[in-house]
Amino acid sequence: MADGPLYLGFDLSTQQLKAIVVQSDLHVVADANVDFDKDLGSKYGITKGVLVNEDEGEVFAPVALWLESLDLVLQRLQEKNTPMNRIRGISGSCQQHGSVYWSRKAEGLLGALRPEDALVDQLTGAFSHPYAPNWQDHSTQAECDQFDARLGSAERLAEVTGSAAHHRFTGTQIMRLRRKLPDMYAATSRISLVSAFLASIFLGTVAPTDISDACGMNLWDIPANNWSEPLLELTAGKDGVAGLRSRLGEVQQDGGGSMGRISSYFTAKYGFNPNCEVAPFTGDNPATILALPLRPLDAIVSLGTSTTFLMSTPVYKPDPSYHFFNHPTTPGQYMFMLCYKNGGLAREKVRDALPAPQDSDDPWATFNTTALSTPPLSIRSRSDPARLALHFPLPEIVPNISAGTWRYTCNPADGSGLSEAPTDSWPAGTDARAIVESQALSMRLRSQTLVHSPGGGLPAQPRRIYLVGGGSLNPAIAQIMGDVLGGSEGVYKLDVGGNACALGGAYKAVWAFERARGESFDELIGDRWKEDAAIQKVGEGYREGVFEGYGRVLGAFGEMEKRILEVARNT
Ligand code: XUL
């Protein structure tokens, strides 16, 4: 492999830009990263990669920050003696939903970059807006209401675009900015998702939109495989449809293949090979499912600041409470996603309410022993009810409920008798197990129609559960996730540090340029992936009796959410 081709994958996330270089056999040969706050925070005044306007609920990032980071990360790769001239293809993973607004000068400036100057200095004039709205933005409630109403209902919007209206989805963001900054919108020649923005810099021309990332906009009609005319009209006004269509540009149908050769800026400045080509970049969640050869019936639970549950599925069953995207590499397949705002933070809050660990440096020690010594649903004796609790320190997306804590009990045999539990009836420590259970029950409730029996007479459930992100290191979380969600082959930790998205990007590049005619991503990556080095079994998964016990209260769990939603609606 000493002189074989290399592939470069990026991860442009909220807080950092990472680059990973892999060989054809997927072995990592180099990496580098730029931490936005640490490296450039004082210059751009950002915190955790973003700027916030609390009054309007706006969260956004300076586009210049990303340009400066791109030069810096490539410089760092070069300083590590990475053989840049062997890089044959580039792809990447970028935070979803964010949008970049190009000016009319963009194409001219992108096509004439001089290697002796920095990107940030040469491309200032290429943007009609200096900021990209970030996925944490929540300034668009009014626009969301209109999106949900436009096709008749949130259900109908989800059938068409894969999702009900969400604050962060790009259509609502464009609609708001067009109203708020009409001159800016008029001066905009193209609008790119972050994935297409980064690809554009490498191509030296504005890149098409990725077929999977397009589904995070509430504008792409998934069944019709086209932009939705009524939603374009809602976003841009009756006379603005053609203008918006041309700003959005083409959607690249093939997630592989080449969009073109790398711009001479990069060959001259960093020693890239002039034959290096750029494949479509995609969103960070689609890229996560490309970090391993994920089979239908396998699920990924990403335990980060937020928590996501991802599956690849041939079934398109949209619903307002979750998301469907086109699969990033495989036509006819979809990606199913649940995105919870209350993930790690909520678990930490429960942890911090417990006594501090005495004999351990691990801040999770008490939480873990408490959670594991508590029986499922806290049923300690035959007469005990099942205990269910929701902990949302932040307003939640799934379901759309304001912040709060709720505790309920029900009959473990069938979920009957659901009632709110008086706080003094709640045994100390119950919440440690209950919070992980409730996160997993919510995932099981919403994914149950996508799974079937993995064989052997077992009940419908995922085959493998892969854990990624910070929480994947926690053995108690792994055990409880498996107890509730099952997993006939067990629960596994994907041992790639925080690199899943960047690796997904790099693997996408390998597949894009090395695939044989008709060879799918999973076939190619499945053949080359070294499972033993990449994953570690961390939980049993399906346990007969335990899994079924959770199944008996699943209806009550859904009912509890409904009741809380109703109370919130009527107050
Ligand atoms: C998904 C979402 C987040 C961002 C994080 O819909 O908003 O997961 O993609 O970068």
Residues whose N, C-alpha, C, O or C-beta is under 5 A from the ligand:
A	BS01	XUL	Q95 Q96 W135 D284 C339
